[in-house]
């Protein structure tokens, strides 16, 4: 077998064509080098490549001895932890299929995924996840074992399927002592052509489908990503986004194995920013909502600071923006603000940062570039092994998602006169089908090209611009075309707006349902002396409506007349993935919104001033609360301003852009 002892610039792995083989190779050559860290009780615990390989080996041998066999599915349920990654690589070493389940998935989703995949074993993080599985009772008949990783609170359970992961390790150690070559034989038998990963799609319109991904193609795809955005051994990566999402597996599993990065697992999501600062990562991958949250936090701190500091902040930002527009960097702005701000955020040592999972607004993107964060936009799908475009270093285009990887192909078909059409693509990591759903595969893959369902175009520079989902592009009844996502992202640049849903399909004008960002709006209300009790109460205050009207009007100034928001209301709750309103990667499910809030939408377009609400909200812990309130519909623009002339001008501007 060809042996790769050093990482080449092409990151080609030769005969190391599956994750178990690469892990074994790393452990053989760099056994004492740190591969992972996990923070627990305030202490960073370290795991070397030898530790990593041993855990995978013992888990593999133990599970096989328990009766799990080649071709079974191994489910992984819990937050980002080393055991999640060890379980995935162990599944591949057994020539089984790994399937990640989002840790906040509700019971019905868990049943659907376990039943669809036929998983025989679930590696569950802790008591909370085990509780969820045990409550499912006979609804998950295929599950033979529930392997729990955290023993706290587990002594009171007697279900025969439960087993401590340490007991599985001990079982594996016994097998190793009896047959020291057994694990090496297993890893050598893994082949790149076999399906290794069951990965769930985002499911924006229905239940998620399960994409089938080959282990060898996953390795090749990660290599092509590393050629586009190289890493070095010892670089630090902080694992934040959910591991069931394919991109987090690309970073925390694939790229970490190939480039020998150190993967760091934070203690809690609530300690993310302080843990980031302690590690000082070389790379981060964060969802747009996380970047938006960081931006909101910066803006909130400015709200709390002295007038002198606010003036200094605004002055430094202005300097940096002016220099950025000229393609330069302002050393004065860096000294005054940017260096300290990056340090405060834990971004002092960043070589590259990325965002993905949903679209990020260009204004948010520009802010982080301005303060010196080397942020790049990604684009891809679960079916294509995640991202396959990225900005080149030093060539950031705020409206685009950059260029395709060197072994990916992209076309835009069925274009209009402005060059806008559907994006179709091929990558080396392309999926081979959907589990038990050949019809969906035949619809999505035509002549070997994935029909992404996204609308976009190429700029003359070659940058790919993604506009929105084709099915989400819409026209008003006056014929003005618009992209809801584009306007929503512009709105979310305001730190007062947590989520926004643009309405207007087949309606005479655009309107918006807005969810306030509670952390910012509540702070602003306290400073302004406005009393409130909770989210619902805060979102009904006239002063809050007035403030949000200012924020939306500011966005309106940057939009063509036909795309301006005429009316809005503030929703009484935040949109929630548990209510089906968002996907697990926080994309808006427009169909659910249209059905669930149909009465609100009707009231807006029936020219009512208020909407009476009497509903019940169910929380994840099972508790419910009744909400009775009245939502005010606020008009920003008189409807007669939507003249045909303005619409025509907007269409001209869109085509020109």
Secondary structure, DSSP 8 states (H G I E B T S, - for coil): -----S--TT---TT--SHHHHHHHHHHH-TTSEEEEEEETTEEEEEEHHHHHHHHHHHHHHHHHHT--TT-EEEEESSS-HHHHHHHHHHHHTT-EEEEE-TT--HHHHHHHHHHHTEEEEEE-SHHHHHHHHHTGGGGTT--EEEES--TT-TT---TTEEEHHHHHHHHHHHHHH-TTHHHHHHHH--TTSEEEEEE---SSSS--EEEEEHHHHHHHHHHHHHHS---TT-EEEE-S-TTSHHHHIIIIIIHHHHT-EEEE-S-GGGHHHHHHHH--SEEEE-HHHHHHHHHHHHHHHHHS-HHHHHHHHHHHHHHHHHHHTT---HHHIIIIIHHHHHHHT-TT-SEEEE-SS---HHHHHHHHHTT--EEEEEEEGGGTEEEEE-BTTB--TTS--EE-TT-EEEEES--TTS-EEEEEE-TT---EETT-HHHHHHHEETTEEEEEEEEEE-TTS-EEEEEEGGG-EE-TTS-EE-HHHHHHHHTTSTTEEEEEEE-TTSSSEEEEEEE-HHHHHHHHHHHT----SHHHHTT-HHHHHHHHHHHHHHHTTS-GGGSEEEEEE-SS---GGGTSB-TT--B-HHHHHHHTHHHHHHHHTT-SEEEEEEEEE-TTS-EEEEEEEEE-EE-S-GGG--HHHHHHHHHHHHH-
